[in-house]
Amino acid sequence: MTSREASPTDDVHVEIADNPGGRFYELRYGDQAAGLLVYETAGSRRVLTHTTIRDEYRGQGWSKLLIRFALDDLAAKGATITNYCPVVDRFIEANPGYEQLIDPDHPGNRGRSRG
């Protein structure tokens, strides 16, 4: 699954894609890798470990685009998540519709903060 969105700054596009071989979702700005959401695979579950946006691309809302894309893609694939990434945790707090993706038996940090 690939997404192409207009960038907030000019006519260069932001592209987001899953790279299952590398176990990450990548956000690209033009020809530059601008961010990653890294995961491990456990059956149909994805264990989200961390999200990073390169310094020069921070403050533009791209982590939200990246996380939303990844969670929507995982939902479409019927996957559940175990989350250890605090950025994803804050995103889900602000967008509670995504809580349904969290594996109740393996919630990750989410279970600790809710427990």
C-alpha positions as CSV (number, residue, x, y, z in Angstrom):
1,M,0.0,0.0,0.0
2,T,1.3,3.4,-0.9
3,S,0.0,6.9,-0.2
4,R,0.9,10.0,-2.1
5,E,-0.1,13.3,-0.4
6,A,0.7,16.9,-1.2
7,S,3.3,18.3,1.1
8,P,2.4,21.1,3.4
9,T,5.3,23.2,2.1
10,D,5.4,23.1,-1.7
11,D,4.7,21.0,-4.8
12,V,6.9,18.1,-3.8
13,H,4.9,15.1,-2.6
14,V,5.1,13.0,0.6
15,E,5.0,9.3,-0.1
16,I,4.4,6.6,2.5
17,A,4.9,2.9,1.9
18,D,5.3,-0.3,3.9
19,N,8.6,-2.1,3.5
20,P,7.9,-5.5,4.9
21,G,11.4,-6.8,4.2
22,G,12.9,-4.0,6.2
23,R,10.1,-4.1,8.8
24,F,9.2,-0.4,8.6
25,Y,6.8,2.1,7.1
26,E,8.8,4.8,5.3
27,L,7.8,8.4,4.7
28,R,9.6,10.0,1.8
29,Y,9.7,13.7,0.9
30,G,10.6,13.9,-2.8
31,D,13.7,11.6,-3.0
32,Q,14.6,11.9,0.7
33,A,13.7,9.4,3.4
34,A,12.1,11.7,6.0
35,G,10.7,9.2,8.6
36,L,10.2,5.6,9.7
37,L,7.8,3.7,11.8
38,V,9.7,0.5,12.7
39,Y,8.0,-2.8,13.6
40,E,8.5,-6.5,14.2
41,T,6.1,-9.2,13.0
42,A,4.5,-11.7,15.3
43,G,2.1,-13.7,13.2
44,S,-0.6,-11.3,12.1
45,R,0.4,-8.9,14.8
46,R,2.8,-6.0,14.3
47,V,4.9,-4.9,17.3
48,L,5.5,-1.2,16.8
49,T,8.8,-0.2,18.3
50,H,9.5,3.4,17.4
51,T,8.7,6.3,15.1
52,T,11.3,8.8,13.9
53,I,11.2,11.8,11.7
54,R,14.5,13.4,10.6
55,D,15.2,16.7,12.4
56,E,14.8,18.9,9.3
57,Y,11.3,17.5,8.7
58,R,9.9,17.8,12.3
59,G,7.1,20.1,13.2
60,Q,5.2,19.6,10.0
61,G,2.8,16.9,11.2
62,W,4.4,14.2,9.2
63,S,4.6,11.7,12.1
64,K,0.8,11.9,12.3
65,L,0.6,11.2,8.5
66,L,3.0,8.3,8.9
67,I,1.2,6.7,11.9
68,R,-2.3,7.2,10.5
69,F,-1.2,5.5,7.2
70,A,0.4,2.6,9.0
71,L,-2.5,2.0,11.3
72,D,-5.0,2.2,8.4
73,D,-2.9,-0.2,6.4
74,L,-2.6,-2.6,9.3
75,A,-6.4,-2.4,9.9
76,A,-7.0,-3.1,6.2
77,K,-4.8,-6.2,6.5
78,G,-6.6,-7.5,9.5
79,A,-3.6,-7.1,11.8
80,T,-3.5,-6.2,15.4
81,I,-0.7,-4.2,17.1
82,T,1.4,-4.4,20.2
83,N,2.7,-0.9,20.8
84,Y,6.0,0.2,22.5
85,C,6.3,3.5,20.7
86,P,5.3,6.6,22.8
87,V,4.5,8.6,19.7
88,V,2.0,6.0,18.5
89,D,0.6,5.9,22.0
90,R,-0.1,9.6,21.9
91,F,-1.6,9.4,18.5
92,I,-4.0,6.7,19.6
93,E,-4.9,8.8,22.7
94,A,-5.9,11.6,20.4
95,N,-7.6,9.2,17.9
96,P,-9.3,6.6,20.0
97,G,-10.9,4.9,17.0
98,Y,-7.5,3.1,16.6
99,E,-7.7,1.5,20.0
100,Q,-9.5,-1.5,18.4
101,L,-6.2,-2.4,16.7
102,I,-4.4,-3.1,20.0
103,D,-4.1,-6.8,20.8
104,P,-5.7,-7.2,24.2
105,D,-3.4,-10.1,25.1
106,H,-0.2,-8.2,24.0
107,P,-0.9,-4.4,24.4
108,G,2.7,-3.4,24.9
109,N,3.1,0.0,26.7
110,R,-0.5,0.7,26.2
111,G,-1.5,-2.0,28.7
112,R,0.9,-0.6,31.3
113,S,-0.4,2.9,31.1
114,R,-4.0,1.6,31.2
115,G,-3.4,-1.1,33.8
